[in-house]
């Protein structure tokens, strides 16, 4: 999965500013008043997970504290400046354990826990002891990072949701652990009964549009017949179109950070369809994050306290 970012970047080669107008949102995220930057890869030690976690956390924290083009603009009003004081970080993965580093950094920056909207075939809220270790000490993995984040108070208990679940479990105790961490569970099969609109409605009812959100998408939420390039594929997943449709329905979320993870190009098809999907998912996230920010900017410029002011309180 460490080659995932490179593959997603390569697959995004056709996302040029002059050809990035999104018909569903009637906007082009690359030509908005907001600046979009690729900050490159975070250098980490590949042989020491604990050190790599610290390196990633430090990098996310430093990036999140940087000024935005709006927060540093002399033309921005005092009302607008705090609203856009921090960048919105979208991370390309990579192993899903990067979410723990991102959540630690976001907690430090925003001074409050995040709601997590988590697209995945797996819970990823397992206790570290669920993965036996020869070292006999708990360690973070790509299946336990949300448990650790919850234990550290980084996740807003009762305001988070999983979507697309379909993995095998060790037993009912896995659900009990997940319940204690405050996640709503939406199974992959649920989409057959409630459709994409029903999935969107359940997530929005759980999370709302004001709470700061970390949006995390493991590419294995998609069926391996359509996205084979991942390390832990699970049959019976959602289609690419269903995932994109749900993401589009969540454009009102107050996303302050996001990731697309577990793209493993070594397992991808000859057409590199998993990387292409990863690039499209990032594009949809960018469109929604920028669209929400532009609406907040316009509301702040109008002095719309009910709209922008409420969202401002969420950011601080």
Secondary structure as UniProt FT lines:
FT   TURN            2..3
FT   HELIX           4..11
FT   TURN            12..14
FT   HELIX           17..19
FT   STRAND          21..22
FT   TURN            23..26
FT   STRAND          27..28
FT   HELIX           29..31
FT   TURN            46..47
FT   HELIX           49..64
FT   TURN            69..72
FT   TURN            74..75
FT   HELIX           78..83
FT   STRAND          89..92
FT   TURN            96..97
FT   HELIX           98..110
FT   STRAND          114..119
FT   HELIX           128..130
FT   TURN            134..135
FT   TURN            142..144
FT   HELIX           145..151
FT   TURN            152..153
FT   TURN            157..158
FT   STRAND          160..165
FT   HELIX           172..180
FT   TURN            181..182
FT   STRAND          183..187
FT   TURN            188..189
FT   HELIX           190..207
FT   TURN            208..210
FT   STRAND          212..218
FT   HELIX           219..221
FT   TURN            224..226
FT   HELIX           240..249
FT   TURN            250..252
FT   STRAND          254..261
FT   HELIX           265..267
FT   TURN            270..271
FT   HELIX           273..302
FT   HELIX           305..309
FT   HELIX           310..315
//
